[in-house]
């Protein structure tokens, strides 16, 4: 059996449930790929409300991007964004509550546009959030975010943790009609908010929903992921490694032979592929400021000549392996 990698979860956005061996396989979601120089191909899925395709591996910014622009950590982030762009990554998710993250993303984008480096192609799909009370305060915060991100238009604006959600959704609907944003989203990080997220998907005009989901916390499979599929709502997944819980649990455990033969090198890669296997998931957004971790994540979200896109049968094997390791 192959030795599993021991890296921890990239900084970012977390009860364990038994696998469901008798659960019928959901229909496969539309999948395409974006090729890279090494012959691997980053899996893509469509945004249901528009048909626009996005790579299934995005980049969160919580913690990892809250750095000084004069630090060595910022220099490493230049390498992260350059690699992300070169391998076909697009979705970068931030928030005004993430310290300097928005400003850092904006500086990296500007540097890349000028020097042919990070985001030199201009393909970045910029996602951020509004996280305050009141319509006027929300507008002011979103306008500051646009300045920090150096973006004339935001691809995806999300109501963070459902704070004053109805007020902000009214504003976002107007902004979308005006062309200031392209998509509207809602987010949360805890299963206790799933019922509220589902209600909003069914009663408001929502393009994206973001929530927590991983192999040790599968509550989203019960209602939220099916509701997203039913309502045609794109899904962003945060905390895909349970804030490191999954990797800590599997530390020192061998990877299953079938996983090693398929080219997976770590339990973290298997955990990301587990999330990607669900057809309702549009994009998973682990955060990292480490180019090596990002490369590992990108590989987990890519197909190769000997490894097709993960599916429901694959997810069951991963869940079983984690439960019995």
C-alpha positions as CSV (number, residue, x, y, z in Angstrom):
1,X,0.0,0.0,0.0
2,X,1.2,3.5,-0.8
3,X,2.2,5.8,2.0
4,X,-0.3,8.7,2.4
5,X,1.1,12.3,2.4
6,X,1.1,14.0,5.8
7,X,0.5,17.6,4.9
8,X,-2.2,19.5,6.8
9,X,-5.2,21.2,5.4
10,X,-4.4,24.4,3.5
11,X,-5.5,27.3,5.7
12,X,-9.2,27.9,5.2
13,X,-12.7,27.4,5.6
14,X,-16.0,21.9,9.3
15,X,-20.3,14.5,12.9
16,X,-18.8,11.8,11.0
17,X,-21.3,9.6,9.1
18,X,-20.9,6.1,7.8
19,X,-20.6,5.6,4.1
20,X,-23.8,4.8,2.2
21,X,-23.1,1.7,0.1
22,X,-26.7,1.2,-0.9
23,X,-27.4,4.8,-1.9
24,X,-28.2,5.0,-5.6
25,X,-25.6,6.9,-7.7
26,X,-26.8,10.4,-8.7
27,X,-26.7,11.2,-12.3
28,X,-23.3,12.5,-13.4
29,X,-23.0,16.3,-13.7
30,X,-21.8,17.8,-16.9
31,X,-18.0,17.6,-16.8
32,X,-15.3,19.0,-19.2
33,X,-11.6,19.5,-18.7
34,X,-9.0,22.2,-19.2
35,X,-5.6,20.9,-20.3
36,X,-2.2,21.8,-18.9
37,X,1.3,21.4,-20.1
38,X,1.9,18.1,-18.2
39,X,-1.0,16.4,-19.9
40,X,-3.3,16.5,-17.0
41,X,-6.7,18.3,-17.3
42,X,-8.5,20.3,-14.7
43,X,-12.1,19.2,-14.4
44,X,-14.7,21.8,-15.1
45,X,-18.4,22.1,-14.4
46,X,-21.1,24.5,-15.5
47,X,-22.8,27.2,-13.5
48,X,-26.5,26.1,-13.8
49,X,-27.9,29.6,-14.2
50,X,-25.7,30.6,-17.1
51,X,-23.9,27.6,-18.5
52,X,-20.5,29.3,-17.9
53,X,-17.9,26.7,-17.1
54,X,-15.6,26.9,-14.1
55,X,-12.7,24.6,-12.9
56,X,-13.8,22.5,-9.9
57,X,-10.7,23.6,-7.9
58,X,-10.7,27.2,-6.7
59,X,-8.7,29.1,-4.2
60,X,-9.9,30.4,-0.8
61,X,-8.1,33.3,0.9
62,X,-9.0,33.0,4.6
63,X,-5.8,33.2,6.7
64,X,-3.4,32.5,3.8
65,X,-3.9,35.8,2.1
66,X,-4.0,38.0,5.2
67,X,-0.3,39.1,4.9
68,X,1.8,42.2,4.5
69,X,2.5,43.1,0.9
70,X,6.1,43.6,1.9
71,X,6.5,40.1,3.3
72,X,8.0,36.9,2.0
73,X,4.5,35.4,2.4
74,X,3.3,37.8,-0.3
75,X,6.1,36.7,-2.6
76,X,5.0,33.1,-2.1
77,X,1.4,34.2,-3.0
78,X,2.7,35.6,-6.3
79,X,3.9,32.1,-7.1
80,X,0.6,30.6,-5.9
81,X,-1.5,32.8,-8.2
82,X,0.9,32.4,-11.1
83,X,0.6,28.6,-10.8
84,X,-3.1,28.7,-10.3
85,X,-3.5,30.8,-13.5
86,X,-1.1,28.7,-15.5
87,X,-2.9,25.4,-14.5
88,X,-6.3,26.9,-15.5
89,X,-7.6,27.9,-12.1
90,X,-10.1,30.7,-12.0
91,X,-12.2,31.1,-8.9
92,X,-10.6,33.1,-6.0
93,X,-12.9,33.6,-3.0
94,X,-12.4,36.3,-0.4
95,X,-14.3,38.5,2.1
96,X,-13.9,41.8,3.9
97,X,-13.7,39.8,7.1
98,X,-10.4,38.1,6.0
99,X,-8.2,41.0,7.1
100,X,-5.9,42.1,4.2
101,X,-6.9,39.3,1.8
102,X,-9.0,41.4,-0.6
103,X,-6.2,44.0,-0.9
104,X,-3.6,41.3,-1.4
105,X,-5.7,39.7,-4.2
106,X,-6.0,43.1,-5.8
107,X,-2.3,43.8,-5.6
108,X,-1.5,40.3,-7.0
109,X,-3.9,40.9,-9.9
110,X,-2.4,44.3,-10.7
111,X,1.2,43.0,-10.5
112,X,0.3,40.1,-12.8
113,X,-1.4,42.3,-15.4
114,X,1.7,44.6,-15.6
115,X,4.4,41.9,-15.5
116,X,2.8,39.0,-17.4
117,X,2.7,37.0,-14.2
118,X,-0.2,36.2,-11.8
119,X,-3.6,36.6,-13.5
120,X,-1.8,37.8,-16.6
121,X,-4.6,36.2,-18.7
122,X,-7.3,38.2,-16.8
123,X,-9.3,35.0,-16.4
124,X,-9.7,35.2,-12.6
125,X,-13.2,34.7,-11.4
126,X,-13.4,37.1,-8.4
127,X,-15.7,36.2,-5.6
128,X,-16.2,38.1,-2.4
129,X,-18.8,38.8,0.2
130,X,-20.9,41.4,2.1
131,X,-20.7,41.1,5.8
132,X,-22.5,43.9,7.7
133,X,-25.9,45.2,8.7
134,X,-27.9,47.6,6.7
135,X,-28.4,48.5,3.1
136,X,-26.2,51.6,3.1
137,X,-23.5,50.0,5.1
138,X,-23.6,47.0,2.7
139,X,-23.2,49.2,-0.3
140,X,-20.3,51.0,1.2
141,X,-18.6,47.8,2.1
142,X,-19.0,46.3,-1.3
143,X,-17.7,49.4,-3.0
144,X,-14.6,49.2,-0.7
145,X,-14.2,45.6,-1.7
146,X,-14.2,46.5,-5.4
147,X,-11.5,49.1,-4.8
148,X,-9.4,46.6,-2.8
149,X,-9.8,43.9,-5.4
150,X,-9.1,46.5,-8.2
151,X,-12.2,45.2,-10.0
152,X,-14.6,47.3,-11.9
153,X,-17.1,44.4,-11.7
154,X,-17.3,41.5,-9.2
155,X,-18.0,38.1,-10.7
156,X,-19.7,36.8,-7.6
157,X,-20.9,38.8,-4.6
158,X,-22.2,36.6,-1.7
159,X,-24.0,37.4,1.5
160,X,-21.6,36.2,4.1
161,X,-23.0,33.9,6.8
162,X,-26.5,35.2,6.0
163,X,-25.9,38.5,7.8
164,X,-28.9,40.8,7.1
165,X,-29.5,38.5,4.1
166,X,-32.8,39.8,2.7
167,X,-31.6,43.4,2.8
168,X,-28.4,42.6,0.9
169,X,-30.1,40.3,-1.6
170,X,-32.4,43.2,-2.6
171,X,-29.2,45.3,-3.2
172,X,-27.5,42.5,-5.1
173,X,-30.5,42.0,-7.4
174,X,-30.3,45.6,-8.3
175,X,-26.5,45.5,-8.8
176,X,-26.8,42.5,-11.0
177,X,-29.4,44.2,-13.2
178,X,-27.0,47.2,-13.4
179,X,-24.0,45.0,-14.4
180,X,-22.0,45.7,-11.3
181,X,-21.9,42.0,-10.3
182,X,-22.4,38.9,-12.5
183,X,-23.7,36.4,-9.9
184,X,-25.5,36.4,-6.5
185,X,-24.6,34.1,-3.7
186,X,-25.2,33.2,-0.1
187,X,-22.8,31.4,2.3
188,X,-22.4,29.7,5.6
189,X,-19.9,27.5,7.3
190,X,-22.1,25.4,9.7
191,X,-24.8,22.8,9.3
192,X,-27.1,24.7,11.6
193,X,-27.7,27.2,8.8
194,X,-28.5,24.6,6.1
195,X,-32.3,25.0,6.4
196,X,-32.0,28.7,5.9
197,X,-29.8,28.3,2.9
198,X,-32.2,25.8,1.4
199,X,-35.2,28.2,2.0
200,X,-33.4,31.0,0.3
201,X,-32.5,28.9,-2.7
202,X,-36.1,28.0,-3.2
203,X,-37.5,31.5,-2.6
204,X,-35.0,34.0,-3.9
205,X,-32.9,34.5,-7.1
206,X,-29.7,32.8,-6.0
207,X,-26.9,31.8,-8.5
208,X,-24.4,30.3,-5.9
209,X,-24.6,28.8,-2.5
210,X,-21.4,28.2,-0.4
211,X,-21.3,25.8,2.6
212,X,-19.1,23.2,4.4
213,X,-18.9,19.6,3.2
214,X,-16.3,16.9,3.5
215,X,-15.9,13.2,4.0
216,X,-16.3,13.4,7.8
217,X,-19.3,15.8,7.7
218,X,-21.8,14.6,5.1
219,X,-24.9,16.4,6.4
220,X,-25.1,18.4,3.2
221,X,-25.9,15.3,1.2
222,X,-29.2,14.9,3.0
223,X,-31.0,18.0,1.7
224,X,-28.7,20.9,0.7
225,X,-26.9,19.3,-2.2
226,X,-30.1,17.8,-3.6
227,X,-31.8,21.2,-3.2
228,X,-29.0,22.9,-5.1
229,X,-29.4,20.5,-8.0
230,X,-33.2,20.9,-7.9
231,X,-33.0,24.7,-8.0
232,X,-30.2,25.0,-10.4
233,X,-27.9,26.7,-7.9
234,X,-24.1,26.4,-8.3
235,X,-22.2,25.1,-5.2
236,X,-19.0,26.3,-3.7
237,X,-17.6,24.1,-0.9
238,X,-15.6,25.5,2.0
239,X,-13.8,23.5,4.7
240,X,-13.3,20.5,2.4
241,X,-10.7,19.0,4.8
242,X,-12.7,19.9,7.9
243,X,-10.1,22.5,9.0
244,X,-7.5,19.8,9.1
245,X,-9.6,17.2,11.1
246,X,-9.5,14.7,8.3
247,X,-5.8,14.8,7.6
248,X,-5.1,14.6,11.4
249,X,-7.3,11.6,11.6
250,X,-5.5,9.8,8.8
251,X,-2.0,10.8,9.7
252,X,0.3,7.8,9.3
253,X,-2.3,5.7,7.6
254,X,-1.5,4.1,4.3
255,X,-3.5,5.1,1.2
256,X,-5.6,2.3,-0.2
257,X,-3.8,0.4,-3.0
258,X,-6.5,1.4,-5.5
259,X,-6.0,5.1,-4.7
260,X,-2.2,4.9,-5.1
261,X,-2.6,3.1,-8.4
262,X,-4.9,5.8,-9.6
263,X,-2.2,8.4,-9.0
264,X,-3.4,9.9,-5.7
265,X,-0.5,10.8,-3.4
266,X,-2.2,11.8,-0.1
267,X,-5.3,11.6,2.0
268,X,-5.8,15.3,1.3
269,X,-6.0,14.6,-2.4
270,X,-8.5,11.9,-1.8
271,X,-10.6,14.1,0.5
272,X,-10.8,16.9,-2.2
273,X,-11.7,14.3,-4.9
274,X,-14.4,13.0,-2.6
275,X,-16.1,16.4,-2.6
276,X,-15.5,16.9,-6.3
277,X,-17.2,13.6,-7.0
278,X,-20.6,14.9,-6.1
279,X,-22.2,16.1,-9.3
280,X,-23.9,19.1,-7.6
281,X,-20.6,20.6,-6.5
282,X,-19.4,23.3,-8.9
283,X,-16.1,24.3,-7.2
284,X,-14.2,23.5,-4.0
285,X,-12.2,26.3,-2.5
286,X,-9.4,25.3,-0.1
287,X,-7.1,28.1,0.9
288,X,-3.3,28.0,0.8
289,X,-0.4,30.3,0.5
290,X,2.0,27.4,-0.3
291,X,2.7,26.7,-4.0
292,X,3.4,23.0,-3.3
293,X,0.1,22.6,-1.5
294,X,-1.7,24.3,-4.4
295,X,0.0,21.9,-6.9
296,X,-1.2,19.0,-4.8
297,X,-4.8,20.4,-4.8
298,X,-4.7,21.0,-8.5
299,X,-3.6,17.5,-9.2
300,X,-6.5,16.1,-7.1
301,X,-8.9,18.1,-9.3
302,X,-7.4,16.9,-12.6
303,X,-7.9,13.9,-14.8
304,X,-5.0,12.0,-16.4
305,X,-4.8,9.3,-19.0
306,X,-5.3,6.7,-16.3
307,X,-7.6,8.5,-13.9
308,X,-11.1,9.7,-14.9
309,X,-13.1,12.3,-13.0
310,X,-14.2,11.0,-9.6
311,X,-17.8,9.8,-9.4
312,X,-20.3,8.4,-6.8
313,X,-18.7,5.0,-6.7
314,X,-15.3,6.6,-6.1
315,X,-16.8,8.7,-3.3
316,X,-18.1,5.6,-1.6
317,X,-14.7,4.0,-1.8
318,X,-13.1,7.0,-0.2
319,X,-15.7,7.2,2.6
320,X,-15.3,3.5,3.3
321,X,-11.5,3.8,3.4
322,X,-11.6,6.6,5.8
323,X,-14.2,4.9,8.0
324,X,-12.1,1.7,8.2
325,X,-8.5,3.0,8.2
